């Protein structure tokens, strides 16, 4: 299946006549400018991480991490979100070109763990603001992002 015309209407390959010329190009998201054939600049995702995808509080050494007990459900949810590889498939699949699944994944994996708690609100505000600056679309919970995600990150991460 390809997208034709405005980039929003799917067209099945069987609808083209033999010998028709088909142009294949990257998805059209303002935040991912085209560099050359089938190559886009995904550095907008890096700038979202720079805006708050880290923990700046001192957390001690490796042994200190084992002194804080965390429930298995919380760890599993955080680690599921941490699997995001920043590939941009969620943006490509979203009719709005939203980076909400990517951003929510980064927020969830840091915000669920105790070390990330002190900065969680500030982190969320900064990362969402950067997502807006980068001109990603807003999330309307279509769900295509989770279907396209190679790491099977759930749309529930966004609603969290």
N, C-alpha and C positions, 0 to 999 in steps of 0.2 A: 504494500500500500504506500502511496506517495501523497504528499500534500500539493495541491495545485492552486494557482491563482493567489489568493490572499494568505495562503499558508494555514488556513483553518479548515478547509474542506478536504476530507480524505477522498482520494480517488484510487480505486483498485486498478492494478496493472492490466487486468483483462479488459478494461474499458478503452485502452489505447489500440489503435489499428497497427497492424504490422508495418514496420518501417518508420513509425512515429519517433520523433526526437524527444527524449525525456531528459530533463536537467535535474540532477540530484545535487542538493546543496545543504549546508547545515541549517539547523532550525533558526528561526528568526526571533531572537530575544535581544532587546536593546542592550542589556547588560553583557551580552556575549558578542562583541563585534567580530565580523568575519575577517580573518587574516589572509587566507587564500583558500583554494579548493578544499572543501571539507575540513577546514581548520578554523576554530574560533578561539578567541582570547577569553579564558575562564578566570582571569585574575580577579574578577569581581567577587568570586567566592573567597579568595585569599583575603581581600579587604574586609569581608564580613568577619572572618576569623581574627584579623588584626584588631577589629573594633571591640572584641570582647571574648573571643574563643580561647580563653586561657584563665588560669588561676594565678593571681599575683601574691596571694598570702603565703607566707612561709609555712610549709606543712611538715617540716622535719625530715629525717632520713627514712630510708626504707623500713626499718624496724618499727618506726612510729606509726606507719600506715596500718600495721596489724593490731594496734591497740584500740582502734575504733571499730566497734562491731556494727555491721551493716546487714540488714535482712537480705536473704537470698533473692526475694522478689525485687527489691530495690537495685541490687547489683545486676541482676539479669536485665532489668529494664534499662539501666544506664549503659551496660555493655552492648545491648542490642542497638541502642542509639549511636554508640561510639563506633560502630562498624561503618558508618558513612565514609565513602572514599572521595567525596567531592567530584564525582564524575559529571554532574550536570544533567543526568538522565531525567531527573525529576523536573527540571526546568524545561527540558525539551518536550516532555510529555504533557505538561500543563498547558491548557488553553490560554491561561493568563501569563505564562512564562514566570511563574512564581518560584522563588527559592525558599519557600516556607518549610518544606521537608528537610532540606539541607540545614537551614538555620535552626529549626526545631531540634534536629538531631544533635547539633553542637550544644545547644542550650540544655537539652535533657541530660546528656552524658556528664556535663559538668555540674549542673544544678541539682541533680539527684544525690550526688555524693557529698558527704559532710564537708570536705575540703572546699567545695564550691559554693556552699551556702552563703557566706558573708557577702559575696559579690553578685548573687544571682539576679537581683532586680536591676542593678546597674548594667550588668552584662546583657540582659534581655533588651533593655532600652537601647543600648549602643548598637547591638547587632541588628535589631529591627530597623533602627534609624539608618544604618549603613545599607541595609537591603533596599530601603526606599531611595536613598541617594543613588544607588547603582541602577535604579529604574527597573527593578524586578516588579512583576505584577503582583497583585494581592491574591491571597488564597481564598477560594470560594468552595473548598472541599469537594472538588470534582472526583478526586481519588486516582486520577491517572498517574500521579507521582508514585504512589506506592506500587502500582502495577508495573511501572518501568524500573523501579529501584533494583539494582543487581544484588543488593544486600538485604532485600525484603523488609526494609524499614516501614513500619505501619504508619498510616495517616493519623493514628491515635497519638503519635508523637507530636503532631501539630496541635491537636486539641489540648494536649497536656499544657 
